Amino acid sequence: MASPIEEYGFISDLHTGALVSREGSIDWLCLPRFDSESIFAALVGDESNGRWLLAPSRNVGHSFEPVVVRRRYTPSTFILETLWKTEEGEVLVTEFMPVGGHGSLLIRRVHGLQGRVVMRQELELRFGYGKILPWVCRIHDDDGEALLAVAGPQAVLLRAASLPRAAGYSHVGEFPVAAGQTVDLQLHAFPSHNVPPPAIDVDQALQTTSAYWTNWSRNFIPQGSYDREVERSLLVLRALTHARTGGIVAAPTTSLPEEFGGERNWDYRYCWLRDAALTLEAMMTHGFRQEALYWRNWLLRAIAGDPHDLQIMYGIAGERELPERILNHLPGYKGSAPVRVGNGAVNQYQGDVVGEVMVALAKLRDQGVHEDHFSWPLQRNMVLYVENNASRRDHGIWEMRGEKRDFTHSRVMMWAALDRGVRAVEQHGLDGPVERWAELRDQLRSEILERGFNREINSFTQTYGRTDVDASLLVLPQVGFLAYDDDRILGTVSRLERDLLDGNGLLLRYRTETCLDGLAPGEHPFLACSFWLVEQYSRTGRVSEAKSLMDKLIGYGNDLGLLSEEYDAIGHRMAGNYPQAFSHLALIRAADALNGAVRHLKRTMA
């Protein structure tokens, strides 16, 4: 059975990523891309769906079972170190995916520190999301003996000094590691029609990978409290960015449940325009302008064409077809079925998406990045898309699978798209029908204030004509629709606190009991929403409350600083896909707002 979500570490080579449990089992890995089929899928199944265990052998009768003394990333990297202590001694396991030039490769290094520890590995390779059993054999080449697994177009090669032996449909083996000794295991993935790749110099790969991550992190400038968490969050966002295409996936996993045992299990291994735009903002705020430019280029390629064909999400290289299907052979994480690949929300109309993109690109423009012959015309097309859909109802930011409605947040983000278009013309001299845009922008604003704000409850509402509220309303001041301290925003915050705060002080997205999303009710608090509340508190002088909530949210991260999509505070466990870009980018915004509020408070008290 899979480990608790929070017990997994994450390693990445900027093309894909693996989840490594605290017990030493790699339970999730898709190759060669985040959205490829998996070779290890025990995370949403069991051992028979593929995994690779590497841990000290557990001997019956020993009074002292192997334990993990410490687990960490080497500073500013995604190189994972796990210190094991056994009755016989101690070993350090270092796991990473080399960055640059090696193809799809995963390294596991065991270094003896004390005594003599017997390590055990259990390798179950299953292609096609745990369904396809490959043909496995031993081969010999210039680098010695290796274990080769082949199924159709895919092949995987394990190189190690001590290879595991066949045991049924698994390969199992043990090897000793003495103090001062180092044993390397290399798992290469490659097209089956190619010659098996040679062994690599692990020392060199480790040095190169460490240098890449630490050099990248040098752009980060400490700003006060939560620097460690902000840096790790920025690293997570980078690790979820495909090195060659610039596409940013929302998470490296599929179908980790929002409600354990429920049906809210979605595939997040794609590039949402919204999430990517917000990631771009977070990167820009902390000096990573080159990454922002790289993403802008991905965006322009992905959305190029008829503006009517704009989608809310794309594949990593900009693919448009992401059909959703159910993998019935997988039981799901802790029985949470169905397991889905692809995402049916790709066909939804979500009116807010262009707004997030235009806001992010406007900030890039304000930082001095010039528009070229390609970028501004496509942005004009996006504003045209907003014009053409100005009266259309949508599915909203949370991808409701019920009927379309007039979501207040979506209407505000349409306003924001038009507003940034107007500013681009008026402040940066770009061409566009500014009078028409300004007129529609102002009409939308009047409509939202009239129909989206309920005077009887003194709050904006989730949709027009109802009294339900939605955490996405906290975004209204973030995009400048109203000030953070506007009475209507403060009234909305009070309503959110009354209706959406759970018993542990975390903010729900909305009340699923209303059934607007077309699904059975029940989910845990969405972490990004509570980070938005930290930002709102910080901007309106509620600094002590902001800090208290921020510290609580930081505490929900695991020992590696990773966050999932949601958190079950009653069961003390993470929920939803993991690690989640949205949670980490919201953490960055919250930390920036809180640090700014603390600095302001210190100046006023000086």
N, C-alpha and C positions, 0 to 999 in steps of 0.2 A: 504494500500500500504506500502511496506517496506520502512524503513528509508534510508537516504544516508548511504553508506557503512561506511564512516568515523565516523558516530555517534554510531556505535556499540562497546560495550565492549566485551571482551572475557574472559571466565572463563573455567578452565580445571581441571580434576581430574587425568590426565595422562593416561586416557583411551579414553575419548571423551571430547567434549567441547561445550559450548553454547554461542550464540551471543545474547547480551542484548542491546536493543536500548536505546538511551538517554531518550525516553519516557517511559521506564520501561517495554517494551515488549520483551519477549524471543521469537525470530522469527526463530531460528534455533537450533535444538538439535537432534543428532542421538544417539541411545542407542542400545547396551552398548558400541560400539566402534565408532571411528571417521567415519568408512566406513559402519556402520550399516544403516538401514533404519531410517528415521527421525520420530519423534513424533510431532515436530514443524517445518513446512516448509513454513511459511508465507514469509520468506526471498525471495523465488523464486516463490511465488504465492500471496495469500492474506490471510486474517484472516481465511477463511474457510479451509485453508490447515494446520491449526494448529498454535497456539501461546499461550503465557501466559502473560497477561498484569497485572502489579501491579504498581499502581500509585495513587496519591491523586485524589479523585473524583473531576470532573470539574462541578461545579454547575452553571446552567444558571442564569444570572443576577448578578453574582459576578463581581466586578470591577477589581479584581486581580486574574488572572489565576495562577494555580500552575506552578512554574518554578524550574528548576534544578540550584541550586546555585553553586554547586561544584560536580565534579565526579573525583574519583581517585582510584588507587589501594593502599591498605595499603602498606607501604614501603617493597619492595623486595618480594612481593607475587602476587598471582592472586585472592585476595579477593577484590571484587569491592564494593566501597562505593559511594552512591549517596545521596546528601543532597538536599531535596525538601523544598521549602518555599511556603506556601499558605497564603490566607487571614486569616486563623484560627490559623496557627502555623507552626512548622517545624518538619520534621521527617528525620531520617537517615535510608536508606535502604542498608543493607549489603547482598551481594549475593556471594555465593561460592559453589564449588563442593568439598566435603570432600575428602582428599587424604588418601587412605589406610584403608581397612577393612570394609567399609560400603556398598560396591556394587555401583550401579549406583544411585546417590543421588544428588539432587540439593536443596540448602537451600536459602530461602529468609527471612531475618529478618528485621522487621520494629521496630525502636526505636523512641519513642516520645521525642522531645527535647524542644518544646515550644507549649503551647496551646493544642488544641485538633483537630487532623487532621483525616478526614474520608478517608480511603483508599478503592480503588475499585480494584477488580480483575476480569478478564475475562479469563476463561480457555477453550480453544478449543483444545482438544486432537485429533490428526489425525495420525494414524499409516500408515506405508507403503508410506512414502513420501507424506503425505497429502491426501491420497486417501481413506484410510480405516477408517470408523467411528466406534469407539469401543462401546461396551455395557458398560454403566456406572450405578453404583448403590452405595448406602450408606451401609457401613458395620459397625459393632460394635465389638470391641475386648477389650483386657485389657488396651489398650492405648486410648480408647474412640472411637468416631465416625470418620470415614474416608471415602473418596471418592475413589472408585475402578473403574478402566477402564480396560476392557479386550478385546483383539481381537487376536484369534489364540494363538500363543505361547507367546505373549507379554502381560504384565500387568503393569499398573502404579497406584500408590496409593498416594493420597494427604492427608496429615495430617495437620490440622490447627484447631485452637480454633474456628474459624468461617468459615465454609465451604460454598462455593458458591452454589447457587441453579440452577436447570435446567432452561434454557431459550431457547427454541428451541433446536438447536444442540450444544449450548454452556452452560457453567455454569458461572453464574454471581453473584457477591455478594459484599457487602460493610461492613466495620468494622471500628470503631473508635480507634484511638491510642492517648492516653493522654500523657502529659509530664511525663517522667520517666517510662512509660510502654513499654514493649517489647513483640512483637507478632512474633512467628516463623511459617513459612510454610515449610513443608518438602515434596518434590516430590520424591518418590521412584520408580524405575523401577526394575522389577524382572520377571523371567519366570512365566507364568500364572499357571503352574502346582505346583508351590511352595506356601507355606503358606505366606501370606503377611508379610513383614518385620516389626519389632517393631519400635516404635519411638526411635530416638537417642537423646543423650544429646548434644544439639546444642552448648552449651558453650564449652564442651570438644572437639567437632569436630572442632570448630572454632580455639581453641587453638592449637590443633594438626596440623591442616592444615597450620596455620600461622607459627608454628615452623618448619614444613617441608620446606616451601619455604624460610624462612629466613636462616635456617641452610644450605640449598643448596647454597644460594647466597653468603654465607661467603667465598666460594672459589674464588669469584671474587676479583681481586686486582685492585684498581683504577690506571689508567695510565695517567691521564691528562684531557684534554677536552673531552667532550661527554661521560663521565663515566656513567651518568644516562641513556643515550640512549643505550650504549653498554650493561649495566646490564639488561635493559628491553629486549633487543634483545636476550640475552642469556637465559633469562627466557622464552621468547616466544619459542625458540628452544627446551627448556626442556619441555614446556607445550605441544608441538606437538609430543613428544616422548612417545610411549606407554610403561607404566611402566613394564609390564611383558615380552613383546617380545623384546623391544629395537628398534622397527621399528619407523622411523621418517616420519610423513606425511608432504607433501609439504604445505598443508593448511587444515583447518577443514571444508571447504565448497566446494560445487560444483556449477558450472555454473554462478558464478558472472562474468559479461561480461567484456571482454577486450575492446569491442566497444559497447556502449549502443545501443540496438536495433539490434545488429548484431548477427552473428552465432558463434563467437569465444568464446564459453562457454564450459569450460572443467571441469572434475571432478578431483580435486587435493588431494583427501583423501587417497592417496596411497604413497608408499615409493619408490621414484626415487633413484636409486643408486647414480646418480650425486649429487642431492640435499643433500642426507644424507652424502655423502663423504665430501662435502664442509662444512656441519654442523659439522662434526667430526673435521675438521681442525680448525674451529672457537672455538669449545669447548677446544681442546688441547691447543691452543694459550693462553687461559685464565685459565688454570689450572684444567680443568675438564677431567682429564685423565680417570677416572673410567667410565664416560659416553661414552668416545671414545671406551674403551674396550668392553663395553656392546653392542655398535652398531656393533663392529667388529664381535662379536659372532652372532648377528642377521644376518649380511651379510654372514658369513660362512654357516649358516644353509640355508639361502635363495638360495644361488647359488650352493649349494652342488649338485654334479651330473655331467653329461656330460657337458664339457665346451661349446659344440655347442648349448646347451639349455639356455645359458645365456640370461636374459631379462634386459631391461632398468629399469623396475619397478616391484614391487611385492606388495602383500597385507601386512597388518600390521604384520601378523605372518609368512610372506613368501609365501602366496598364489600366484599361477601363473596365474590362470584364472580370468581375470578382464574384461569380455566382456562389450562393450559399448552399451548402449541402451538409447532411448529417452523417457522421461516421458511426454507424450502428454497432460496429464491432468493439467500440471503446465504451466502457461503462461510465467514464467521466471521473473527474477529481472527487474522490470520496463519495462516489455514487451520484454525482451531479450530472445528469444527462438532460438533453443531448450534448454530444461533442460536435461542434460545428467548425467547418472550414469554409472560407469565403464569408462575405457579409452582405446580407440582403439589403442593408441600409444604403448600399451604394446607389440604389435606384430611388431613394427618397429625395424630396425637395425640402431643403432646410434653409430657410431664408436668411439665417444669420451668417452663413459661411463667408460670403463675399465681404461682409463687414469686418470680420476678423482679419482677413487677408489685406484689405485696403488699409486698415489701421496699422498693421505691421509694416507694410511697404511705405506708408507715410512717415513712420518713425525712421526708417532707413533713409528716406529722402531727406528728412530733417537733419540727419547726421552728415549730410554732404554727399551722399551717393547719388550720382547723376543717372537719370533715366536715359535709356538708349532707344534706338529706332524700333526695338522689339518690345521693351518692357512697358512703356507708357501706352502704346496702342492696345496692348492686351488688357491693361488696367481699365482703359476706356471701355473695352468690351465687357469687362466685369460690371462696370457701372451701368452699361446698357442692359445687362442681364437683370440688374436690380430694377431698372425702369420697367422692363417688360413683365416683371413679376410683382410689381408693387401692390397689387390687390389680391395676390394669391395666398391662400392659407398654406401652412406648412406642417412638418412633423416636429419641429423644434430641436433645440440643442441636444436633448436627451434621446433623440431618435425614436420618438413614440411610434409604436406599431398599431395605434388606434387611428381614429379618423383625424384628418387635418384640421387645424384650428388656427386662430389668430394669436400666436404666442407673443406676448409683450416683448420678451427678450429678442426674438427674431426681428420684430418690427424696429426695435431700437438699433439693432445692428445694421439693418437696411438704411436707417437714418445715418449711421456712422459711415457707411460706404459712400453715400452721396456727399456727406460733409467732407470726407477726405478728398473726394473728387473735386469739390469746389475749392478747397484749400490748395490743391495742386495747381489749379489754374490761377487763382488769385495771388498766391504767395510764391509760387515757383515758375510762373510764366508758361506753363504747359497749355496745350490747346485742348479745348473741350467746350461743349455747350453749357457754360457755367450758369446762365440764367435759368435754363430748363432744370438743371440739377438742383440749383438753389431753391427754386419754386417747389419742386417735389420734396426736397428735404424738409422745407418748412411746413408743407402740408402733412408730412408724416409726423413731424413733431407735434403739431396740433392734434392730430388724430390720437397719438399715443397718450398725450396728457388728458385727452377727453375720455377715451375708451379704455386705456390701460391702467388708469388710476381710479380707484374706487374711494370716493370721498367718505362714504359711510364707515369704512374700516380704516381710512387714512393710510392706504397702502396701494402700491402697484400690485397687480395680480398676474398670475401665471398666464392666463388667457383673457381675452376680452369677454365681458359679460358674466364672469364667475368671481368667486371670492377666494379661490385657492391661491396660494403663493408658491413661489419657486425660488430656490437659491440662486438661479441665474440672474435674478433681479439685482443682485449685488454687483453685476457687471455694468449697470447703467452709469454710475459715476466713473468707473474705470475708463470708459470711452468718451467721457465729457458730455454726456446727455444732460446731466444735472450735477451739481456739486455734491461732494460727499456729505456735507453738512446741510444740504437743502432739507427743509422740513418734510418734504414728501419722501425723500430717501430715508430720513431718520424714522419716519412713520413705518416705512416698509421694513426696516431693520427690526423694529419692535414687533411687527407682525411675524416676521420670520422666526424671531426668538420664541414667540409664543406658540407658533404652529409647527415648526420644523426642528427645533432643538430636541434631541433625544435625552434620555435620563442621564447620559454621561457628558452632556454639554457639546455634543457633535451635531453638525447640521446635516439634515437629510436633503437630498436634491428636491424632492417633492413628496407628497403623500401618495404612495402607490395604491392606497385603498380607493382612490377616486377612479382607478381603472382607465385613466385616459391613455395609458400606454398600451392597452390591449393585452396585457399579461396578468398573470396571477399576482396579487400583491405580495410585497415582502422584499426588502433589500437592506443592506447596512449603509451607514453614513458614507457618503462619497467624500474622500479626504480633501479634494480640491475645494469643495464648497466651504469647509471649515477654514481653510487657508484664506479664502476670499473674505471670510468674516474677520480674520485677524487683520487683513488689510483695511477693511472698513473701520474697525475699531481704532487702528493706528492713525488713520486719516482724520478722525474726529475726536481725538484727545482721550480716548479710552485705553490708555497705554498699558495700565496694569492688567486689564482684562485681555488685551491683545497678547501680552507676554505670557499670561497664564495659559491661554488657549494654545499659543505657539509651542510652549514647552510640552504641553500634553501631546500635541500632534507629533512633535519631534520624537517623543518617547514611544510612539507607535511604529517608528522605523525599527528595523532589526539591527543586529550588532554590526552590520556592514553599511548601515545608513540607507538602506533601500526601502522604498514604500510601494505598497500595492495600490489598487484603485479605491478600495473601501476598507473599513476596519470594523470588526465585530468587538465592541468594547466589553460586552457581557462575556463572550467566550474567549476574550483576549487573543484574538487571532486575525490575521489579514484575510481579506476576501477580494475577489476580482483579479483581473490579469495583472502580471507582475514581471519586472518592475514597471510601473506605470508612468509614462511621460507626463501626463496631465497633473498627477500629484506632485511630481518633482518641479515642474515649472511653476505651479501655484505656490509651492514652498519658497521658491526664489522670490516671487513677487511679494509674498508676505514678509519675508525677512528684510527685503529692501524697504518696504513701507514701515516696518517696526523700527528698524535701525534709524531711518529718517526721523521718525517721531521721537525717539529717544534723544537724538542729537538736538532736535528743536527744543525739547523739554529742558535739556541741560543749558542751552543758550539762554532760554527765558529765565532760568533760575540763577544764572551767573550774576 
